[in-house]
């Protein structure tokens, strides 16, 4: 096997606890050609000093401001020398042989733009983890789900999703991509700041004629929620806002406004759910997300035009509403919603 250079970018923001816990696992990676980069988003803790003192082979790129996940990673890519680049969250425990299966799969098919490993939970190690599981998909209204994860329900990993397959999106928690494709189609959307940006990028890559894969022979363990907890209203705001912008940029014109209208209705139902739970800050987060979307449509028109200009093929979303499949029809597992009966 050839061993092309792989550049691994770990974005850090006040993450001393995660770097101290998980960088030693990275250093035990047996793949022989790795460039390790810490991209620091203007941390105010001592995480950079810790890395300098304990991991002298790790390169450090320091930013003056917190650029978020999207721009932080984008601005780190010029420092990457590898043919392949991995975006790796700081709260991920890698296994010693995690890189080789990903590289082998990339080398087997020149159309693969990006690939992810199997993501298991760090705390519940026999179960899939929320952010990616064994490959991500997107329903007809832009709601993400995974092989092994449906909303908050994460399945036990019994080998049921061990086949390497094309998926719709690869998780930004641990995503390998071809640097050449990144340079060809552009990077993550800086304006997303955080959340949904990797799904948006994977959709754009598919429109440009490439494929996204999951390779379950590679396994990592993810803590999750290391930056923004699920109960944080800012996370609600970013997810709802970025999902709308993602649909607007990537949907074909024949589907665009009908899909967005129905998605807005679904968001309204989500707002009503939060209201019943007394979570008024989350209701306000959804309102702000919608307002931001409509206020910036003219600005995003240029981004939509760029993506549509790249488009070489039609990219199909999952043809059902995953909210109905899960909450009304009671389907908890990926195999249930992908069965012939559900299609």
C-alpha positions in Angstrom: 0.0 0.0 0.0 1.1 3.5 -0.7 1.0 6.0 2.2 0.1 9.4 0.9 0.5 12.2 3.3 -2.6 12.9 5.5 -3.0 16.3 7.2 -5.1 16.1 10.3 -6.6 19.5 11.5 -7.9 19.6 15.1 -9.8 22.9 15.7 -9.4 24.1 19.3 -11.2 26.7 21.4 -10.4 26.6 25.1 -10.1 22.8 24.8 -7.2 22.0 27.1 -9.2 19.2 28.7 -9.9 17.5 25.4 -6.3 17.9 24.0 -4.8 16.5 27.2 -7.2 13.6 27.1 -7.2 12.7 23.4 -4.0 14.0 21.7 -2.1 11.0 23.2 -4.4 8.7 21.2 -3.7 10.6 18.0 0.0 10.2 18.6 -0.5 6.4 18.7 -1.8 6.3 15.2 0.2 3.7 13.2 -0.3 5.3 9.8 3.2 6.5 8.9 2.6 9.7 7.0 0.6 12.2 9.1 0.9 16.0 9.5 -0.8 17.1 12.8 -2.1 20.6 13.0 -3.9 22.4 15.9 -5.9 25.3 14.6 -6.6 27.5 17.6 -9.6 29.8 17.6 -8.1 32.5 19.9 -8.3 30.4 23.1 -7.9 32.1 26.4 -6.9 29.0 28.4 -3.5 27.4 28.3 -4.3 24.8 25.6 -1.7 26.1 23.1 1.0 26.2 25.8 0.1 22.7 26.8 0.5 21.4 23.2 3.8 23.2 22.7 5.2 21.7 25.9 4.0 18.1 25.3 3.6 17.5 21.6 6.6 19.1 19.8 5.7 17.4 16.4 2.3 19.0 16.3 2.1 22.2 14.2 0.1 25.1 15.7 -1.8 27.7 13.7 -3.2 30.5 15.9 -6.0 32.8 15.0 -6.6 36.3 16.5 -10.4 35.7 16.8 -12.8 32.8 17.2 -13.6 32.1 13.6 -16.1 29.3 14.4 -15.9 25.7 13.0 -16.4 26.7 9.4 -14.0 29.5 8.9 -11.5 28.1 11.4 -11.1 25.0 9.4 -11.2 26.8 6.1 -8.3 29.1 7.2 -6.3 26.1 8.4 -6.4 24.2 5.0 -3.7 26.3 3.4 -1.3 25.0 6.0 -2.1 21.4 5.1 0.5 19.6 2.9 -1.3 16.3 2.5 -3.2 14.9 -0.5 -5.9 14.1 2.0 -7.1 16.2 4.9 -9.0 15.2 8.0 -11.1 17.5 10.1 -11.0 16.0 13.6 -12.9 17.3 16.6 -10.8 17.7 19.7 -13.2 15.5 21.7 -12.6 12.4 19.6 -10.7 9.3 20.7 -9.1 7.7 17.6 -8.0 4.1 17.4 -4.5 3.1 16.4 -5.5 2.0 12.9 -8.2 4.5 12.1 -6.5 6.2 9.1 -5.5 3.3 6.9 -9.0 2.1 6.0 -10.1 5.6 5.1 -7.1 6.1 2.8 -7.6 2.7 1.2 -11.2 3.5 0.4 -10.3 6.9 -1.0 -7.6 5.4 -3.2 -10.1 2.8 -4.5 -12.4 5.3 -6.0 -11.3 8.7 -7.4 -14.9 10.0 -7.3 -15.0 9.9 -3.5 -14.7 13.5 -2.3 -15.1 12.8 1.5 -15.4 9.9 3.8 -16.0 9.3 7.5 -15.3 6.4 9.9 -17.8 4.7 12.1 -18.5 7.0 15.0 -19.3 5.4 18.4 -20.1 7.1 21.7 -17.2 7.7 24.0 -19.4 7.2 27.1 -21.5 4.3 25.7 -18.9 2.5 23.7 -21.1 -0.2 22.3 -23.5 2.4 20.8 -23.3 4.8 17.9 -22.8 8.4 18.6 -25.2 11.2 17.5 -22.8 13.2 15.3 -22.5 10.8 12.3 -22.9 7.3 13.5 -22.3 5.1 10.4 -23.0 7.7 7.8 -25.5 10.5 7.4 -28.6 11.1 5.2 -31.0 14.0 4.6 -34.8 13.8 4.4 -36.9 15.6 1.9 -37.1 18.7 4.1 -33.5 18.9 5.1 -33.7 17.0 8.4 -30.5 14.9 9.0 -30.4 11.3 10.3 -27.9 8.5 10.2 -27.3 4.8 9.9 -27.5 4.1 13.6 -29.0 7.4 14.8 -32.5 8.7 14.5 -32.9 12.1 16.3 -31.8 11.4 19.9 -32.1 7.6 19.6 -28.7 5.9 19.0 -28.6 2.2 18.2 -26.3 -0.4 19.6 -23.6 -1.3 17.2 -24.1 -5.0 16.4 -22.3 -4.9 13.1 -25.5 -4.1 11.2 -24.0 -1.1 9.4 -20.5 -2.5 8.7 -20.8 -2.2 5.0 -18.9 0.6 3.4 -21.5 2.6 1.3 -22.1 6.0 -0.3 -23.9 8.2 2.1 -25.3 11.8 1.8 -23.1 13.4 4.3 -20.0 12.7 6.4 -19.7 14.1 9.9 -17.4 17.1 10.6 -16.4 15.4 13.8 -14.1 13.2 11.7 -14.2 13.7 8.0 -11.4 13.0 5.5 -11.6 14.8 2.1 -9.4 15.3 -1.0 -7.7 18.6 -0.8 -8.0 18.9 -4.6 -11.8 18.7 -4.4 -11.8 21.3 -1.6 -9.8 23.6 -3.8 -12.1 22.9 -6.8 -15.5 23.5 -5.2 -14.6 25.7 -2.3 -14.6 25.0 1.4 -17.2 25.2 4.2 -19.6 28.1 4.2 -17.9 30.7 6.5 -21.3 32.3 7.4 -22.6 29.1 8.9 -20.1 29.6 11.8 -20.9 26.1 13.2 -23.4 23.3 12.6 -24.7 21.9 9.3 -21.7 23.2 7.4 -20.3 19.7 6.6 -23.7 18.6 5.3 -23.9 21.6 3.1 -20.4 20.9 1.8 -21.2 17.3 1.1 -24.3 18.2 -0.8 -22.3 20.7 -2.9 -19.7 18.0 -3.6 -22.3 15.6 -4.8 -23.9 18.2 -7.1 -20.4 18.7 -8.5 -20.3 15.0 -9.4 -18.5 13.5 -6.5 -19.4 10.9 -3.9 -19.5 10.8 0.0 -18.8 7.5 1.8 -18.7 5.9 5.2 -15.9 3.3 5.9 -16.9 1.4 9.1 -13.6 -0.5 9.2 -12.3 2.7 10.7 -13.7 3.4 14.2 -13.4 6.4 16.5 -15.2 7.4 19.7 -16.8 10.9 20.1 -17.8 12.7 23.3 -20.1 15.1 21.5 -21.4 18.5 22.7 -17.9 19.6 23.6 -18.5 23.2 22.4 -22.3 23.8 22.5 -24.5 21.5 24.5 -27.8 20.3 23.0 -29.8 22.5 25.4 -28.0 25.7 24.4 -30.4 28.0 22.5 -27.5 29.2 20.3 -27.2 25.7 19.0 -30.9 25.7 18.2 -30.5 29.0 16.4 -27.5 27.9 14.3 -29.2 24.5 13.3 -32.5 26.1 12.2 -30.8 29.0 10.4 -28.1 27.0 8.7 -30.6 24.3 7.6 -32.7 26.9 5.7 -29.6 28.4 4.1 -28.4 24.9 3.1 -31.8 24.1 1.4 -31.8 27.5 -0.3 -28.3 27.0 -1.8 -28.5 23.4 -2.9 -32.1 22.6 -3.9 -33.0 22.5 -7.5 -35.3 25.4 -8.5 -38.2 23.1 -9.2 -38.2 22.0 -5.5 -36.9 25.1 -3.8 -39.8 27.2 -2.5 -42.3 24.4 -1.9 -39.7 22.6 0.2 -38.7 25.7 2.2 -42.4 26.6 2.8 -43.0 23.1 4.2 -39.8 23.2 6.2 -40.9 26.6 7.8 -44.2 24.9 8.9 -42.2 22.0 10.5 -40.0 24.6 12.2 -43.2 26.2 13.5 -44.3 22.8 15.0 -40.9 22.6 16.6 -41.4 26.0 18.1 -44.8 25.0 19.5 -43.1 21.9 21.1 -40.5 24.1 22.8 -43.3 26.5 23.9 -45.2 23.6 25.5 -42.0 22.6 27.3 -41.6 26.2 28.6 -38.3 26.6 26.6 -39.0 30.2 25.5 -35.3 30.9 24.6 -35.4 28.1 22.1 -38.7 29.5 20.6 -37.0 32.8 20.2 -34.0 31.1 18.7 -36.2 29.7 15.9 -37.8 33.1 15.3 -34.4 34.7 15.0 -33.2 32.0 12.7 -36.2 32.6 10.3 -35.7 36.3 10.4 -32.0 36.0 9.6 -32.8 33.7 6.7 -35.2 36.1 5.0 -33.1 39.2 5.8 -30.1 37.6 4.1 -31.7 36.0 1.0 -30.2 38.6 -1.4 -26.7 38.0 0.0 -27.2 34.2 -0.2 -28.4 34.5 -3.8 -24.8 34.7 -5.0 -23.9 31.6 -3.0 -26.8 29.8 -4.5 -25.8 30.8 -8.0 -22.3 29.5 -7.4 -23.5 26.1 -6.2 -26.0 25.7 -9.0 -23.3 26.6 -11.5 -21.3 23.7 -10.1 -24.1 21.2 -10.5 -23.5 18.3 -12.9 -26.1 15.9 -11.6 -29.3 15.6 -9.7 -28.9 14.7 -6.1 -31.8 12.9 -4.4 -32.8 13.4 -0.8 -34.5 10.6 1.2 -38.1 10.7 -0.2 -39.9 10.7 3.2 -40.4 13.0 6.1 -38.2 11.5 8.8 -40.2 13.3 11.5 -43.3 11.5 10.6 -41.4 8.2 10.2 -39.9 8.5 13.7 -42.4 10.3 15.9 -45.7 9.2 14.3 -44.9 5.8 12.8 -42.6 4.9 15.6 -39.6 3.9 13.5 -36.5 4.2 15.6 -33.8 2.5 13.5 -32.3 3.3 10.1 -33.2 -0.2 8.8 -36.9 0.5 9.6 -37.1 3.8 7.7 -35.1 2.4 4.7 -37.2 -0.7 4.4 -39.2 -1.2 1.2 -42.4 -0.8 3.2 -41.4 2.8 4.1 -40.4 3.7 0.6 
